[in-house]
Amino acid sequence: MKCNRRMFLSGLFASFLASRRGLAQEGASAEPKLFTRSPSDYDPNLVVLFSDTHCSPTKSHDQSRNLRSFIAEVLRLNPLPAQAVLFGDFAYHFGLPEDYRYAAQLVKPLTDAGVKLTIGMGNHDRREEFLEVFPDFAKSTKVPGRIVSIVETPHADLILLDSLQQGVDKNKWITPGELNEEQRAWLTETLRAYRKPVFVGAHHPVQELKIEKLLFDSPMAAGYIHGHNHQWKRLWMEQGWKYKRVFRTLGLPSTSHWGDIGYSLFRLSPQAATVTLRQIDFYYPKPVPTQERPADWDVHVAENNGQTCTFQLPQRAAVAASSEF
């Protein structure tokens, strides 16, 4: 009887342990489901725009602080943006490998959350060093030898060009932007074939790339977006008195370096795309102690924050009317 009782208790205890293991295994398998996001957690028509992050692990002015804060702010959105685009000058000055390794850690919370990140090249970047840390961009580029991407959304796409003019001396950076002939030819053919509204973007302003006429002649081109100037700047380009079309461009702020400090949210609908500025600061050429801060800097921030830039999207029927332009 004692033996049977002992066996009974042993069996009961074994069953208890088995049930606990089962619960643990169930919990382990269920835990990822708790944190796995579904497609409904993302807005495919919402894109975050960053530019001129100038990331470096060694600079005394910690330029990563704002970027970390902005990414945390974005990750509190509900739903999350499906994509983020960074318009170049990802690295601080000369595109050092340690800059990109550090930058990769800064943007990791964004990509870990499932937000697809597309990165362009600015004059402070270096392709070879960038691709050591982000090799997938070498595989996905649309133009060999350059880093060119297409960001797709339901209502309009964004072509992100590579305007980096990289000199032989890696310790010098060249400010003006340019497109090589292969990239220019690819852009011409791509825009000619597009049957969906499409934005064109790069690090440098459109005038430096000398593609104004190409954009005017492309009926589905919706606008041009760039970084480089560290300035929220909305401009209209006019084709001339005898034409009906004007073309809108938008300059983006820096996340930390100097000038307008912030980021933007890009919302698309079937008819329009609206970019909203989130600006938290302004300084030039660098941050100053509070007691020395000019009062007009705060006025500038207050007037800028929350501003919008709206692009009307060309309708597909515009292709048929392209001969008017």
Order of alpha helices (4+ residues) and beta strands (2+ residues): alpha-beta-alpha-beta-alpha-beta-alpha-alpha-beta-beta-alpha-beta-alpha-alpha-beta-beta-beta-beta-beta-alpha-beta
